[in-house]
Amino acid sequence: LLSDRLASCFKQVVTTQLGLLLVTFAVASLAFGVGHGLATALGGGLAILNTVLARRSIIRASKLAYTRPDVGMLPVFSGLLQRIFVFAAGFVGGVLLLGLPPLPVIAGFVLAQLGYLACKMS
């Protein structure tokens, strides 16, 4: 079933993202210090949150497509705006409020996003 495949893929992606987050944190902490490690962890955490929110949007859009096909994509677009806002708030909060360096936050996010390849390659 497609729903079983999507659930399995979601678990693979999040597990891979979590692994990438931990590896990135360890490497950045050892190479550049704990501050950079924490920054990459924040970026990776934001990527995982992005994945969870994207899944929720897709599920909402799928359910809505059956009852209201004219607005079936609305949850996808509203979810995209929500994910952009969450990333921006997390990034700004980490950089301005916590004083984390911005480049490692972005690097952690980008590297954790590679977790999507886990599902594509299996």
Protein Blocks (a to p, Z undefined) as FASTA:
>chain_A
ZZlmmmmmmmmmmmmmmmmmmmmmmmmmmmnojklmmmmmmmmmmmmmmmmmmmmmmmmm
mmmmmmmmmlmmmmmmmmmmmmmmmmmmmmmmmmmmnopafklmmmmmmmmmmmmmmmmm
ZZ
